[in-house]
Amino acid sequence: MKMGDHHWDESAAPVKGTIVVTVDLAAQVLSVFRDGHEIGAAAVLFGADAKPTPLGVYPITQKDADHVSNIYHAPMPYMLRLTNDGISIHASEVADGYMTHGCIGVPLAFAKKLFAAVKLGDKVIVTRGEALEVGQPVKAI
């Protein structure tokens, strides 16, 4: 995917089911799965060297469609909080040369769909190019 690209297609997925979001920082791609079916993917921005995006498995702990960062005083539309120290997924200008302060930035149209699809407690798995065989657990380190 190129910067700014995204797709969303729920037609082959169950209407209800467990949502899992994966973020591969090496590929710069966020994918959304419902009961194992990919329903969306987007090219993403992530943290610069001074403020890297942390790896790990995080529950979504807050949703705020109109959030403004209290640290950077910047709009973070369709914010999905991952950590208590400000790391989240949110709408952003996703283009070459842009980066975040540790957050995961996605295109606005995609952020709206993601925000509507997830609920508090859904898991977000952030890795850096980790590949798994069937049945292997996610280490996210």
N, C-alpha and C positions, 0 to 999 in steps of 0.2 A: 504494500500500500504506500502511496505517496502522501506527503503532508497534506492534511485537510480531507483526505478520502475517508469515507465511512459507508457502511451499508447496514440495513436493518430489514430482516425478513423472517417473520414468525410463522409463515405458512406451513412449514413442515414440523413444527414443534407442538407439543401439547399446550393447551390453553392455560393450564395451571401446572405448577411444579416448582421444584427447588431451583433457585437462581444462584449461579456461581459466576463471578467476574474474574477473569485472569488478565494480568498485565505483564507482558514480556518487554522489559526495558531494552533488551538487546535488539529485538525486532521492532520496537516502538509501536506496539499494537496492543490494544485492549480488546478482549473478546467477552461476549456475554452468552452464557449457556442457560437454557431452561431444560431441566431433566436430561442433560447431556447433549441437547441439540443446540448448536450455535444459532443464535437469533440476531446477533449484531457484532460488528467489529469496526474499529476505528484506528487510524493512525493517531498517535498521542505525542504530547510534549511531556517532559519530566524534568526533575531537578538538575540544576547545574552542579559542577564540581564542588562549589562552596556550600551548596544546600542540596545534597543528593536525595533522591527518592528512596526511602528505606524499603528493603526487601522483607517479606513476611506474609503472614496470613492475618487479615484484619476483618472484623465485623464492621458493617456500616452502623455507626452509632448516632448519626444525626443527618437529617435531610433538611435543606433550606433552599427553596427556589430563588430567593432574592438575597442571598448572603453577601456581606461585605467583610473582607478581612479586617480584623481589629489590629493586626500587626502591620500590614502594608496599606491599609485603607483602599484596597482595590476590590472591585466587584468580582464575585465568584458565583456566577449564575448556576443554578441547579447543583449546588454543592452537596456532596456525599462525604461526610467526615469519616476518616479512617483512624486517626490518632488524636489524642488529647492535646498534642502540641501543634496542631494545625494542618497536618497532612490530609488532603482530601482529593477527590475527583471532582472536577468542575468544568464548565464551559470556558473555552479560551480560544484565542486566535492561534490556530495550529498551522504554523508555517515555518519554513527554514529560517534559522537565525533566532527563533524565539525559544525560551525555556521558562521553567518555573522555579519557585523557591522550595522545591521538594514535592509539590503537588503533581497530580496527573491531569493534564489539560486535554480536553476532547472538543471537537467541533460543536457549536451551539445546537444544531438540529439533532445531533446524536445525543448530546447531554439531556435534552428534553425527553427523548425516548427512554434513555437509561434511567433517569429520575423516576419516570412513571412505572417502569418495570420492576425496580428493586424495592425492598422494604428494609426496615431496621433489622439488623442481625444477619442479613445476607452476607456471605463471605466474599472478600476480594483477596486474590492470591497474586502477590507481586514477586516476580522472579527476574533473573537476568539470563535468559536463554536456556533455562533448565528444560531438558527433554526427558520424557518418561516413557517407559514401556508399559503395556497394559498391566494394571494391578499394582504398579509401584506407587508409594506415597509421595506426595508433594513435600519437598524439604524447604523450598523458598528461602534458600540461603545463598 
